[in-house]
């Protein structure tokens, strides 16, 4: 694969990336806390294969509330039968 997505700046509503072909997610140089709606993960990535996350939120945080609201959720994509 080898495809990378980088999240910078204001990601306050949360960040979602559905792969493939994304296999690396960088979260850095934020300008605000990540504070999505209740029940929503702060950073969510769905991809096939291996997933790499590089995170340096600096002075900012990932803050979530509600059921199943993980700070970072990495999920493998499920192959569906035709």
mmCIF file of the N, C-alpha and C atoms, coordinates in Angstrom:
data_MODEL
# 
_entry.id   MODEL 
# 
loop_
_atom_site.group_PDB 
_atom_site.id 
_atom_site.type_symbol 
_atom_site.label_atom_id 
_atom_site.label_alt_id 
_atom_site.label_comp_id 
_atom_site.label_asym_id 
_atom_site.label_entity_id 
_atom_site.label_seq_id 
_atom_site.pdbx_PDB_ins_code 
_atom_site.Cartn_x 
_atom_site.Cartn_y 
_atom_site.Cartn_z 
_atom_site.occupancy 
_atom_site.B_iso_or_equiv 
_atom_site.pdbx_formal_charge 
_atom_site.auth_seq_id 
_atom_site.auth_comp_id 
_atom_site.auth_asym_id 
_atom_site.auth_atom_id 
_atom_site.pdbx_PDB_model_num 
ATOM 1   N N  . UNK A 1 1  ? 0.829   -1.179  0.000  1.00 0.00 ? 1  UNK A N  1 
ATOM 2   C CA . UNK A 1 1  ? 0.000   0.000   0.000  1.00 0.00 ? 1  UNK A CA 1 
ATOM 3   C C  . UNK A 1 1  ? 0.878   1.248   0.000  1.00 0.00 ? 1  UNK A C  1 
ATOM 4   N N  . UNK A 1 2  ? 1.237   1.779   1.171  1.00 0.00 ? 2  UNK A N  1 
ATOM 5   C CA . UNK A 1 2  ? 2.110   2.916   1.239  1.00 0.00 ? 2  UNK A CA 1 
ATOM 6   C C  . UNK A 1 2  ? 1.438   4.267   1.113  1.00 0.00 ? 2  UNK A C  1 
ATOM 7   N N  . UNK A 1 3  ? 0.132   4.376   1.355  1.00 0.00 ? 3  UNK A N  1 
ATOM 8   C CA . UNK A 1 3  ? -0.564  5.656   1.255  1.00 0.00 ? 3  UNK A CA 1 
ATOM 9   C C  . UNK A 1 3  ? -0.792  6.244   2.636  1.00 0.00 ? 3  UNK A C  1 
ATOM 10  N N  . UNK A 1 4  ? -0.490  7.541   2.776  1.00 0.00 ? 4  UNK A N  1 
ATOM 11  C CA . UNK A 1 4  ? -0.525  8.225   4.062  1.00 0.00 ? 4  UNK A CA 1 
ATOM 12  C C  . UNK A 1 4  ? -1.501  9.391   4.027  1.00 0.00 ? 4  UNK A C  1 
ATOM 13  N N  . UNK A 1 5  ? -2.225  9.583   5.133  1.00 0.00 ? 5  UNK A N  1 
ATOM 14  C CA . UNK A 1 5  ? -3.076  10.756  5.331  1.00 0.00 ? 5  UNK A CA 1 
ATOM 15  C C  . UNK A 1 5  ? -2.542  11.474  6.562  1.00 0.00 ? 5  UNK A C  1 
ATOM 16  N N  . UNK A 1 6  ? -2.476  12.812  6.493  1.00 0.00 ? 6  UNK A N  1 
ATOM 17  C CA . UNK A 1 6  ? -2.014  13.602  7.615  1.00 0.00 ? 6  UNK A CA 1 
ATOM 18  C C  . UNK A 1 6  ? -3.108  14.570  8.053  1.00 0.00 ? 6  UNK A C  1 
ATOM 19  N N  . UNK A 1 7  ? -3.437  14.538  9.346  1.00 0.00 ? 7  UNK A N  1 
ATOM 20  C CA . UNK A 1 7  ? -4.425  15.448  9.939  1.00 0.00 ? 7  UNK A CA 1 
ATOM 21  C C  . UNK A 1 7  ? -3.676  16.536  10.673 1.00 0.00 ? 7  UNK A C  1 
ATOM 22  N N  . UNK A 1 8  ? -3.905  17.796  10.296 1.00 0.00 ? 8  UNK A N  1 
ATOM 23  C CA . UNK A 1 8  ? -3.291  18.932  10.964 1.00 0.00 ? 8  UNK A CA 1 
ATOM 24  C C  . UNK A 1 8  ? -4.350  20.004  11.164 1.00 0.00 ? 8  UNK A C  1 
ATOM 25  N N  . UNK A 1 9  ? -4.003  21.039  11.918 1.00 0.00 ? 9  UNK A N  1 
ATOM 26  C CA . UNK A 1 9  ? -4.919  22.170  12.090 1.00 0.00 ? 9  UNK A CA 1 
ATOM 27  C C  . UNK A 1 9  ? -6.084  21.837  12.993 1.00 0.00 ? 9  UNK A C  1 
ATOM 28  N N  . UNK A 1 10 ? -7.271  22.350  12.649 1.00 0.00 ? 10 UNK A N  1 
ATOM 29  C CA . UNK A 1 10 ? -8.478  22.176  13.462 1.00 0.00 ? 10 UNK A CA 1 
ATOM 30  C C  . UNK A 1 10 ? -9.189  20.881  13.088 1.00 0.00 ? 10 UNK A C  1 
ATOM 31  N N  . UNK A 1 11 ? -9.043  19.879  13.919 1.00 0.00 ? 11 UNK A N  1 
ATOM 32  C CA . UNK A 1 11 ? -9.715  18.588  13.751 1.00 0.00 ? 11 UNK A CA 1 
ATOM 33  C C  . UNK A 1 11 ? -10.724 18.402  14.885 1.00 0.00 ? 11 UNK A C  1 
ATOM 34  N N  . UNK A 1 12 ? -11.269 19.510  15.404 1.00 0.00 ? 12 UNK A N  1 
ATOM 35  C CA . UNK A 1 12 ? -12.110 19.461  16.600 1.00 0.00 ? 12 UNK A CA 1 
ATOM 36  C C  . UNK A 1 12 ? -13.346 18.586  16.456 1.00 0.00 ? 12 UNK A C  1 
ATOM 37  N N  . UNK A 1 13 ? -13.903 18.440  15.269 1.00 0.00 ? 13 UNK A N  1 
ATOM 38  C CA . UNK A 1 13 ? -15.089 17.609  15.065 1.00 0.00 ? 13 UNK A CA 1 
ATOM 39  C C  . UNK A 1 13 ? -14.747 16.127  14.962 1.00 0.00 ? 13 UNK A C  1 
ATOM 40  N N  . UNK A 1 14 ? -13.467 15.804  14.971 1.00 0.00 ? 14 UNK A N  1 
ATOM 41  C CA . UNK A 1 14 ? -13.032 14.424  14.816 1.00 0.00 ? 14 UNK A CA 1 
ATOM 42  C C  . UNK A 1 14 ? -12.544 14.196  13.397 1.00 0.00 ? 14 UNK A C  1 
ATOM 43  N N  . UNK A 1 15 ? -11.822 13.128  13.226 1.00 0.00 ? 15 UNK A N  1 
ATOM 44  C CA . UNK A 1 15 ? -11.272 12.801  11.915 1.00 0.00 ? 15 UNK A CA 1 
ATOM 45  C C  . UNK A 1 15 ? -11.629 11.364  11.578 1.00 0.00 ? 15 UNK A C  1 
ATOM 46  N N  . UNK A 1 16 ? -12.185 11.128  10.389 1.00 0.00 ? 16 UNK A N  1 
ATOM 47  C CA . UNK A 1 16 ? -12.533 9.781   9.939  1.00 0.00 ? 16 UNK A CA 1 
ATOM 48  C C  . UNK A 1 16 ? -11.911 9.542   8.578  1.00 0.00 ? 16 UNK A C  1 
ATOM 49  N N  . UNK A 1 17 ? -11.276 8.393   8.455  1.00 0.00 ? 17 UNK A N  1 
ATOM 50  C CA . UNK A 1 17 ? -10.701 8.002   7.174  1.00 0.00 ? 17 UNK A CA 1 
ATOM 51  C C  . UNK A 1 17 ? -11.052 6.559   6.914  1.00 0.00 ? 17 UNK A C  1 
ATOM 52  N N  . UNK A 1 18 ? -11.669 6.313   5.777  1.00 0.00 ? 18 UNK A N  1 
ATOM 53  C CA . UNK A 1 18 ? -12.003 4.956   5.372  1.00 0.00 ? 18 UNK A CA 1 
ATOM 54  C C  . UNK A 1 18 ? -11.067 4.514   4.272  1.00 0.00 ? 18 UNK A C  1 
ATOM 55  N N  . UNK A 1 19 ? -10.394 3.423   4.508  1.00 0.00 ? 19 UNK A N  1 
ATOM 56  C CA . UNK A 1 19 ? -9.483  2.909   3.489  1.00 0.00 ? 19 UNK A CA 1 
ATOM 57  C C  . UNK A 1 19 ? -10.191 1.808   2.741  1.00 0.00 ? 19 UNK A C  1 
ATOM 58  N N  . UNK A 1 20 ? -9.552  1.060   1.992  1.00 0.00 ? 20 UNK A N  1 
ATOM 59  C CA . UNK A 1 20 ? -8.225  1.300   1.482  1.00 0.00 ? 20 UNK A CA 1 
ATOM 60  C C  . UNK A 1 20 ? -8.221  2.445   0.493  1.00 0.00 ? 20 UNK A C  1 
ATOM 61  N N  . UNK A 1 21 ? -7.165  2.950   0.090  1.00 0.00 ? 21 UNK A N  1 
ATOM 62  C CA . UNK A 1 21 ? -5.807  2.404   0.201  1.00 0.00 ? 21 UNK A CA 1 
ATOM 63  C C  . UNK A 1 21 ? -4.962  3.052   1.289  1.00 0.00 ? 21 UNK A C  1 
ATOM 64  N N  . UNK A 1 22 ? -5.555  3.730   2.251  1.00 0.00 ? 22 UNK A N  1 
ATOM 65  C CA . UNK A 1 22 ? -4.775  4.391   3.291  1.00 0.00 ? 22 UNK A CA 1 
ATOM 66  C C  . UNK A 1 22 ? -4.271  3.362   4.301  1.00 0.00 ? 22 UNK A C  1 
ATOM 67  N N  . UNK A 1 23 ? -2.973  3.435   4.636  1.00 0.00 ? 23 UNK A N  1 
ATOM 68  C CA . UNK A 1 23 ? -2.451  2.521   5.643  1.00 0.00 ? 23 UNK A CA 1 
ATOM 69  C C  . UNK A 1 23 ? -1.684  3.231   6.756  1.00 0.00 ? 23 UNK A C  1 
ATOM 70  N N  . UNK A 1 24 ? -1.446  4.551   6.606  1.00 0.00 ? 24 UNK A N  1 
ATOM 71  C CA . UNK A 1 24 ? -0.755  5.307   7.637  1.00 0.00 ? 24 UNK A CA 1 
ATOM 72  C C  . UNK A 1 24 ? -1.501  6.608   7.896  1.00 0.00 ? 24 UNK A C  1 
ATOM 73  N N  . UNK A 1 25 ? -1.729  6.896   9.167  1.00 0.00 ? 25 UNK A N  1 
ATOM 74  C CA . UNK A 1 25 ? -2.407  8.121   9.578  1.00 0.00 ? 25 UNK A CA 1 
ATOM 75  C C  . UNK A 1 25 ? -1.491  8.899   10.508 1.00 0.00 ? 25 UNK A C  1 
ATOM 76  N N  . UNK A 1 26 ? -1.216  10.151  10.145 1.00 0.00 ? 26 UNK A N  1 
ATOM 77  C CA . UNK A 1 26 ? -0.422  11.049  10.979 1.00 0.00 ? 26 UNK A CA 1 
ATOM 78  C C  . UNK A 1 26 ? -1.346  12.101  11.565 1.00 0.00 ? 26 UNK A C  1 
ATOM 79  N N  . UNK A 1 27 ? -1.289  12.300  12.872 1.00 0.00 ? 27 UNK A N  1 
ATOM 80  C CA . UNK A 1 27 ? -2.062  13.351  13.540 1.00 0.00 ? 27 UNK A CA 1 
ATOM 81  C C  . UNK A 1 27 ? -1.049  14.243  14.259 1.00 0.00 ? 27 UNK A C  1 
ATOM 82  N N  . UNK A 1 28 ? -0.900  15.476  13.760 1.00 0.00 ? 28 UNK A N  1 
ATOM 83  C CA . UNK A 1 28 ? 0.071   16.381  14.361 1.00 0.00 ? 28 UNK A CA 1 
ATOM 84  C C  . UNK A 1 28 ? -0.243  17.829  13.998 1.00 0.00 ? 28 UNK A C  1 
ATOM 85  N N  . UNK A 1 29 ? 0.472   18.744  14.600 1.00 0.00 ? 29 UNK A N  1 
ATOM 86  C CA . UNK A 1 29 ? 0.311   20.183  14.346 1.00 0.00 ? 29 UNK A CA 1 
ATOM 87  C C  . UNK A 1 29 ? -1.134  20.640  14.493 1.00 0.00 ? 29 UNK A C  1 
ATOM 88  N N  . UNK A 1 30 ? -1.814  20.148  15.537 1.00 0.00 ? 30 UNK A N  1 
ATOM 89  C CA . UNK A 1 30 ? -3.202  20.541  15.769 1.00 0.00 ? 30 UNK A CA 1 
ATOM 90  C C  . UNK A 1 30 ? -3.274  21.971  16.289 1.00 0.00 ? 30 UNK A C  1 
ATOM 91  N N  . UNK A 1 31 ? -4.430  22.612  16.068 1.00 0.00 ? 31 UNK A N  1 
ATOM 92  C CA . UNK A 1 31 ? -4.656  23.963  16.581 1.00 0.00 ? 31 UNK A CA 1 
ATOM 93  C C  . UNK A 1 31 ? -5.795  23.999  17.597 1.00 0.00 ? 31 UNK A C  1 
ATOM 94  N N  . UNK A 1 32 ? -6.376  22.824  17.910 1.00 0.00 ? 32 UNK A N  1 
ATOM 95  C CA . UNK A 1 32 ? -7.481  22.729  18.874 1.00 0.00 ? 32 UNK A CA 1 
ATOM 96  C C  . UNK A 1 32 ? -7.573  21.281  19.366 1.00 0.00 ? 32 UNK A C  1 
ATOM 97  N N  . UNK A 1 33 ? -8.240  21.099  20.517 1.00 0.00 ? 33 UNK A N  1 
ATOM 98  C CA . UNK A 1 33 ? -8.531  19.747  20.984 1.00 0.00 ? 33 UNK A CA 1 
ATOM 99  C C  . UNK A 1 33 ? -9.449  19.052  19.987 1.00 0.00 ? 33 UNK A C  1 
ATOM 100 N N  . UNK A 1 34 ? -9.342  17.735  19.901 1.00 0.00 ? 34 UNK A N  1 
ATOM 101 C CA . UNK A 1 34 ? -10.285 16.933  19.127 1.00 0.00 ? 34 UNK A CA 1 
ATOM 102 C C  . UNK A 1 34 ? -11.416 16.573  20.076 1.00 0.00 ? 34 UNK A C  1 
ATOM 103 N N  . UNK A 1 35 ? -12.619 17.117  19.832 1.00 0.00 ? 35 UNK A N  1 
ATOM 104 C CA . UNK A 1 35 ? -13.766 16.939  20.731 1.00 0.00 ? 35 UNK A CA 1 
ATOM 105 C C  . UNK A 1 35 ? -15.026 16.659  19.904 1.00 0.00 ? 35 UNK A C  1 
ATOM 106 N N  . UNK A 1 36 ? -15.145 15.461  19.331 1.00 0.00 ? 36 UNK A N  1 
ATOM 107 C CA . UNK A 1 36 ? -16.294 15.166  18.477 1.00 0.00 ? 36 UNK A CA 1 
ATOM 108 C C  . UNK A 1 36 ? -17.595 15.029  19.269 1.00 0.00 ? 36 UNK A C  1 
ATOM 109 N N  . UNK A 1 37 ? -18.701 14.905  18.558 1.00 0.00 ? 37 UNK A N  1 
ATOM 110 C CA . UNK A 1 37 ? -20.016 14.717  19.171 1.00 0.00 ? 37 UNK A CA 1 
ATOM 111 C C  . UNK A 1 37 ? -20.014 13.461  20.048 1.00 0.00 ? 37 UNK A C  1 
ATOM 112 N N  . UNK A 1 38 ? -20.903 13.422  21.028 1.00 0.00 ? 38 UNK A N  1 
ATOM 113 C CA . UNK A 1 38 ? -21.021 12.291  21.933 1.00 0.00 ? 38 UNK A CA 1 
ATOM 114 C C  . UNK A 1 38 ? -21.198 10.980  21.167 1.00 0.00 ? 38 UNK A C  1 
ATOM 115 N N  . UNK A 1 39 ? -20.464 9.960   21.586 1.00 0.00 ? 39 UNK A N  1 
ATOM 116 C CA . UNK A 1 39 ? -20.559 8.646   20.964 1.00 0.00 ? 39 UNK A CA 1 
ATOM 117 C C  . UNK A 1 39 ? -19.701 8.475   19.725 1.00 0.00 ? 39 UNK A C  1 
ATOM 118 N N  . UNK A 1 40 ? -18.912 9.496   19.389 1.00 0.00 ? 40 UNK A N  1 
ATOM 119 C CA . UNK A 1 40 ? -18.091 9.476   18.178 1.00 0.00 ? 40 UNK A CA 1 
ATOM 120 C C  . UNK A 1 40 ? -16.619 9.382   18.551 1.00 0.00 ? 40 UNK A C  1 
ATOM 121 N N  . UNK A 1 41 ? -15.870 8.480   17.917 1.00 0.00 ? 41 UNK A N  1 
ATOM 122 C CA . UNK A 1 41 ? -14.431 8.428   18.182 1.00 0.00 ? 41 UNK A CA 1 
ATOM 123 C C  . UNK A 1 41 ? -13.746 9.730   17.761 1.00 0.00 ? 41 UNK A C  1 
ATOM 124 N N  . UNK A 1 42 ? -12.666 10.078  18.438 1.00 0.00 ? 42 UNK A N  1 
ATOM 125 C CA . UNK A 1 42 ? -11.925 11.278  18.072 1.00 0.00 ? 42 UNK A CA 1 
ATOM 126 C C  . UNK A 1 42 ? -11.233 11.124  16.730 1.00 0.00 ? 42 UNK A C  1 
ATOM 127 N N  . UNK A 1 43 ? -10.573 9.998   16.552 1.00 0.00 ? 43 UNK A N  1 
ATOM 128 C CA . UNK A 1 43 ? -9.912  9.674   15.288 1.00 0.00 ? 43 UNK A CA 1 
ATOM 129 C C  . UNK A 1 43 ? -10.319 8.253   14.938 1.00 0.00 ? 43 UNK A C  1 
ATOM 130 N N  . UNK A 1 44 ? -10.842 8.069   13.738 1.00 0.00 ? 44 UNK A N  1 
ATOM 131 C CA . UNK A 1 44 ? -11.284 6.733   13.311 1.00 0.00 ? 44 UNK A CA 1 
ATOM 132 C C  . UNK A 1 44 ? -10.711 6.457   11.940 1.00 0.00 ? 44 UNK A C  1 
ATOM 133 N N  . UNK A 1 45 ? -10.157 5.268   11.783 1.00 0.00 ? 45 UNK A N  1 
ATOM 134 C CA . UNK A 1 45 ? -9.588  4.865   10.502 1.00 0.00 ? 45 UNK A CA 1 
ATOM 135 C C  . UNK A 1 45 ? -9.980  3.436   10.213 1.00 0.00 ? 45 UNK A C  1 
ATOM 136 N N  . UNK A 1 46 ? -10.484 3.204   9.014  1.00 0.00 ? 46 UNK A N  1 
ATOM 137 C CA . UNK A 1 46 ? -10.854 1.868   8.550  1.00 0.00 ? 46 UNK A CA 1 
ATOM 138 C C  . UNK A 1 46 ? -9.986  1.555   7.342  1.00 0.00 ? 46 UNK A C  1 
ATOM 139 N N  . UNK A 1 47 ? -9.344  0.406   7.360  1.00 0.00 ? 47 UNK A N  1 
ATOM 140 C CA . UNK A 1 47 ? -8.469  0.044   6.250  1.00 0.00 ? 47 UNK A CA 1 
ATOM 141 C C  . UNK A 1 47 ? -8.304  -1.459  6.204  1.00 0.00 ? 47 UNK A C  1 
ATOM 142 N N  . UNK A 1 48 ? -7.873  -1.950  5.080  1.00 0.00 ? 48 UNK A N  1 
ATOM 143 C CA . UNK A 1 48 ? -7.506  -3.359  4.975  1.00 0.00 ? 48 UNK A CA 1 
ATOM 144 C C  . UNK A 1 48 ? -6.023  -3.457  5.261  1.00 0.00 ? 48 UNK A C  1 
ATOM 145 N N  . UNK A 1 49 ? -5.603  -4.542  5.828  1.00 0.00 ? 49 UNK A N  1 
ATOM 146 C CA . UNK A 1 49 ? -4.183  -4.716  6.085  1.00 0.00 ? 49 UNK A CA 1 
ATOM 147 C C  . UNK A 1 49 ? -3.710  -3.974  7.320  1.00 0.00 ? 49 UNK A C  1 
ATOM 148 N N  . UNK A 1 50 ? -2.408  -3.786  7.388  1.00 0.00 ? 50 UNK A N  1 
ATOM 149 C CA . UNK A 1 50 ? -1.790  -3.135  8.533  1.00 0.00 ? 50 UNK A CA 1 
ATOM 150 C C  . UNK A 1 50 ? -2.139  -1.657  8.578  1.00 0.00 ? 50 UNK A C  1 
ATOM 151 N N  . UNK A 1 51 ? -2.251  -1.122  9.797  1.00 0.00 ? 51 UNK A N  1 
ATOM 152 C CA . UNK A 1 51 ? -2.546  0.291   10.014 1.00 0.00 ? 51 UNK A CA 1 
ATOM 153 C C  . UNK A 1 51 ? -1.472  0.856   10.939 1.00 0.00 ? 51 UNK A C  1 
ATOM 154 N N  . UNK A 1 52 ? -0.913  1.995   10.561 1.00 0.00 ? 52 UNK A N  1 
ATOM 155 C CA . UNK A 1 52 ? 0.058   2.690   11.395 1.00 0.00 ? 52 UNK A CA 1 
ATOM 156 C C  . UNK A 1 52 ? -0.489  4.064   11.733 1.00 0.00 ? 52 UNK A C  1 
ATOM 157 N N  . UNK A 1 53 ? -0.426  4.440   13.028 1.00 0.00 ? 53 UNK A N  1 
ATOM 158 C CA . UNK A 1 53 ? -0.830  5.771   13.452 1.00 0.00 ? 53 UNK A CA 1 
ATOM 159 C C  . UNK A 1 53 ? 0.363   6.429   14.138 1.00 0.00 ? 53 UNK A C  1 
ATOM 160 N N  . UNK A 1 54 ? 0.696   7.626   13.676 1.00 0.00 ? 54 UNK A N  1 
ATOM 161 C CA . UNK A 1 54 ? 1.730   8.448   14.292 1.00 0.00 ? 54 UNK A CA 1 
ATOM 162 C C  . UNK A 1 54 ? 1.023   9.680   14.841 1.00 0.00 ? 54 UNK A C  1 
ATOM 163 N N  . UNK A 1 55 ? 1.071   9.864   16.158 1.00 0.00 ? 55 UNK A N  1 
ATOM 164 C CA . UNK A 1 55 ? 0.334   10.966  16.766 1.00 0.00 ? 55 UNK A CA 1 
ATOM 165 C C  . UNK A 1 55 ? 1.220   11.805  17.668 1.00 0.00 ? 55 UNK A C  1 
ATOM 166 N N  . UNK A 1 56 ? 1.164   13.117  17.452 1.00 0.00 ? 56 UNK A N  1 
ATOM 167 C CA . UNK A 1 56 ? 1.797   14.075  18.340 1.00 0.00 ? 56 UNK A CA 1 
ATOM 168 C C  . UNK A 1 56 ? 0.848   15.259  18.423 1.00 0.00 ? 56 UNK A C  1 
ATOM 169 N N  . UNK A 1 57 ? -0.067  15.210  19.377 1.00 0.00 ? 57 UNK A N  1 
ATOM 170 C CA . UNK A 1 57 ? -1.096  16.251  19.486 1.00 0.00 ? 57 UNK A CA 1 
ATOM 171 C C  . UNK A 1 57 ? -0.580  17.510  20.181 1.00 0.00 ? 57 UNK A C  1 
ATOM 172 N N  . UNK A 1 58 ? 0.672   17.497  20.613 1.00 0.00 ? 58 UNK A N  1 
ATOM 173 C CA . UNK A 1 58 ? 1.257   18.674  21.246 1.00 0.00 ? 58 UNK A CA 1 
ATOM 174 C C  . UNK A 1 58 ? 0.492   19.063  22.498 1.00 0.00 ? 58 UNK A C  1 
ATOM 175 N N  . UNK A 1 59 ? 0.111   20.320  22.595 1.00 0.00 ? 59 UNK A N  1 
ATOM 176 C CA . UNK A 1 59 ? -0.607  20.825  23.773 1.00 0.00 ? 59 UNK A CA 1 
ATOM 177 C C  . UNK A 1 59 ? -2.085  20.466  23.758 1.00 0.00 ? 59 UNK A C  1 
ATOM 178 N N  . UNK A 1 60 ? -2.555  19.844  22.676 1.00 0.00 ? 60 UNK A N  1 
ATOM 179 C CA . UNK A 1 60 ? -3.981  19.547  22.532 1.00 0.00 ? 60 UNK A CA 1 
ATOM 180 C C  . UNK A 1 60 ? -4.279  18.093  22.849 1.00 0.00 ? 60 UNK A C  1 
ATOM 181 N N  . UNK A 1 61 ? -5.564  17.827  23.168 1.00 0.00 ? 61 UNK A N  1 
ATOM 182 C CA . UNK A 1 61 ? -5.992  16.504  23.605 1.00 0.00 ? 61 UNK A CA 1 
ATOM 183 C C  . UNK A 1 61 ? -7.051  15.935  22.674 1.00 0.00 ? 61 UNK A C  1 
ATOM 184 N N  . UNK A 1 62 ? -7.247  14.620  22.809 1.00 0.00 ? 62 UNK A N  1 
ATOM 185 C CA . UNK A 1 62 ? -8.396  13.954  22.190 1.00 0.00 ? 62 UNK A CA 1 
ATOM 186 C C  . UNK A 1 62 ? -9.357  13.679  23.335 1.00 0.00 ? 62 UNK A C  1 
ATOM 187 N N  . UNK A 1 63 ? -10.540 14.316  23.298 1.00 0.00 ? 63 UNK A N  1 
ATOM 188 C CA . UNK A 1 63 ? -11.518 14.210  24.382 1.00 0.00 ? 63 UNK A CA 1 
ATOM 189 C C  . UNK A 1 63 ? -12.820 13.668  23.803 1.00 0.00 ? 63 UNK A C  1 
ATOM 190 N N  . UNK A 1 64 ? -13.272 12.511  24.294 1.00 0.00 ? 64 UNK A N  1 
ATOM 191 C CA . UNK A 1 64 ? -14.508 11.914  23.800 1.00 0.00 ? 64 UNK A CA 1 
ATOM 192 C C  . UNK A 1 64 ? -15.459 11.638  24.951 1.00 0.00 ? 64 UNK A C  1 
ATOM 193 N N  . UNK A 1 65 ? -16.758 11.558  24.635 1.00 0.00 ? 65 UNK A N  1 
ATOM 194 C CA . UNK A 1 65 ? -17.791 11.249  25.625 1.00 0.00 ? 65 UNK A CA 1 
ATOM 195 C C  . UNK A 1 65 ? -18.800 10.298  25.010 1.00 0.00 ? 65 UNK A C  1 
ATOM 196 N N  . UNK A 1 66 ? -19.543 9.585   25.861 1.00 0.00 ? 66 UNK A N  1 
ATOM 197 C CA . UNK A 1 66 ? -20.607 8.714   25.383 1.00 0.00 ? 66 UNK A CA 1 
ATOM 198 C C  . UNK A 1 66 ? -20.139 7.294   25.121 1.00 0.00 ? 66 UNK A C  1 
ATOM 199 N N  . UNK A 1 67 ? -21.118 6.442   24.864 1.00 0.00 ? 67 UNK A N  1 
ATOM 200 C CA . UNK A 1 67 ? -20.856 5.015   24.633 1.00 0.00 ? 67 UNK A CA 1 
ATOM 201 C C  . UNK A 1 67 ? -20.011 4.815   23.378 1.00 0.00 ? 67 UNK A C  1 
ATOM 202 N N  . UNK A 1 68 ? -19.043 3.925   23.478 1.00 0.00 ? 68 UNK A N  1 
ATOM 203 C CA . UNK A 1 68 ? -18.169 3.547   22.364 1.00 0.00 ? 68 UNK A CA 1 
ATOM 204 C C  . UNK A 1 68 ? -17.383 4.705   21.769 1.00 0.00 ? 68 UNK A C  1 
ATOM 205 N N  . UNK A 1 69 ? -17.191 5.753   22.520 1.00 0.00 ? 69 UNK A N  1 
ATOM 206 C CA . UNK A 1 69 ? -16.453 6.914   22.018 1.00 0.00 ? 69 UNK A CA 1 
ATOM 207 C C  . UNK A 1 69 ? -14.982 6.783   22.386 1.00 0.00 ? 69 UNK A C  1 
ATOM 208 N N  . UNK A 1 70 ? -14.278 6.012   21.616 1.00 0.00 ? 70 UNK A N  1 
ATOM 209 C CA . UNK A 1 70 ? -12.851 5.826   21.852 1.00 0.00 ? 70 UNK A CA 1 
ATOM 210 C C  . UNK A 1 70 ? -12.086 7.046   21.359 1.00 0.00 ? 70 UNK A C  1 
ATOM 211 N N  . UNK A 1 71 ? -10.940 7.299   21.963 1.00 0.00 ? 71 UNK A N  1 
ATOM 212 C CA . UNK A 1 71 ? -10.113 8.398   21.488 1.00 0.00 ? 71 UNK A CA 1 
ATOM 213 C C  . UNK A 1 71 ? -9.616  8.141   20.082 1.00 0.00 ? 71 UNK A C  1 
ATOM 214 N N  . UNK A 1 72 ? -9.059  6.942   19.862 1.00 0.00 ? 72 UNK A N  1 
ATOM 215 C CA . UNK A 1 72 ? -8.588  6.524   18.541 1.00 0.00 ? 72 UNK A CA 1 
ATOM 216 C C  . UNK A 1 72 ? -9.132  5.138   18.289 1.00 0.00 ? 72 UNK A C  1 
ATOM 217 N N  . UNK A 1 73 ? -9.801  4.954   17.153 1.00 0.00 ? 73 UNK A N  1 
ATOM 218 C CA . UNK A 1 73 ? -10.350 3.639   16.800 1.00 0.00 ? 73 UNK A CA 1 
ATOM 219 C C  . UNK A 1 73 ? -9.815  3.239   15.441 1.00 0.00 ? 73 UNK A C  1 
ATOM 220 N N  . UNK A 1 74 ? -9.140  2.101   15.418 1.00 0.00 ? 74 UNK A N  1 
ATOM 221 C CA . UNK A 1 74 ? -8.608  1.545   14.176 1.00 0.00 ? 74 UNK A CA 1 
ATOM 222 C C  . UNK A 1 74 ? -9.373  0.269   13.897 1.00 0.00 ? 74 UNK A C  1 
ATOM 223 N N  . UNK A 1 75 ? -9.903  0.165   12.707 1.00 0.00 ? 75 UNK A N  1 
ATOM 224 C CA . UNK A 1 75 ? -10.773 -0.965  12.399 1.00 0.00 ? 75 UNK A CA 1 
ATOM 225 C C  . UNK A 1 75 ? -10.428 -1.541  11.040 1.00 0.00 ? 75 UNK A C  1 
ATOM 226 N N  . UNK A 1 76 ? -10.228 -2.865  10.978 1.00 0.00 ? 76 UNK A N  1 
ATOM 227 C CA . UNK A 1 76 ? -9.994  -3.470  9.668  1.00 0.00 ? 76 UNK A CA 1 
ATOM 228 C C  . UNK A 1 76 ? -11.292 -3.500  8.852  1.00 0.00 ? 76 UNK A C  1 
ATOM 229 N N  . UNK A 1 77 ? -11.168 -3.247  7.565  1.00 0.00 ? 77 UNK A N  1 
ATOM 230 C CA . UNK A 1 77 ? -12.319 -3.339  6.671  1.00 0.00 ? 77 UNK A CA 1 
ATOM 231 C C  . UNK A 1 77 ? -12.675 -4.807  6.508  1.00 0.00 ? 77 UNK A C  1 
ATOM 232 N N  . UNK A 1 78 ? -13.954 -5.088  6.379  1.00 0.00 ? 78 UNK A N  1 
ATOM 233 C CA . UNK A 1 78 ? -14.424 -6.466  6.227  1.00 0.00 ? 78 UNK A CA 1 
ATOM 234 C C  . UNK A 1 78 ? -14.789 -6.692  4.770  1.00 0.00 ? 78 UNK A C  1 
ATOM 235 N N  . UNK A 1 79 ? -14.218 -7.730  4.194  1.00 0.00 ? 79 UNK A N  1 
ATOM 236 C CA . UNK A 1 79 ? -14.552 -8.071  2.812  1.00 0.00 ? 79 UNK A CA 1 
ATOM 237 C C  . UNK A 1 79 ? -15.969 -8.618  2.767  1.00 0.00 ? 79 UNK A C  1 
ATOM 238 N N  . UNK A 1 80 ? -16.763 -8.148  1.813  1.00 0.00 ? 80 UNK A N  1 
ATOM 239 C CA . UNK A 1 80 ? -18.144 -8.593  1.670  1.00 0.00 ? 80 UNK A CA 1 
ATOM 240 C C  . UNK A 1 80 ? -18.292 -9.456  0.415  1.00 0.00 ? 80 UNK A C  1 
ATOM 241 N N  . UNK A 1 81 ? -19.127 -10.448 0.530  1.00 0.00 ? 81 UNK A N  1 
ATOM 242 C CA . UNK A 1 81 ? -19.387 -11.315 -0.623 1.00 0.00 ? 81 UNK A CA 1 
ATOM 243 C C  . UNK A 1 81 ? -20.265 -10.581 -1.628 1.00 0.00 ? 81 UNK A C  1 
ATOM 244 N N  . UNK A 1 82 ? -20.035 -10.815 -2.899 1.00 0.00 ? 82 UNK A N  1 
ATOM 245 C CA . UNK A 1 82 ? -20.880 -10.140 -3.907 1.00 0.00 ? 82 UNK A CA 1 
ATOM 246 C C  . UNK A 1 82 ? -22.308 -10.613 -3.886 1.00 0.00 ? 82 UNK A C  1 
# 
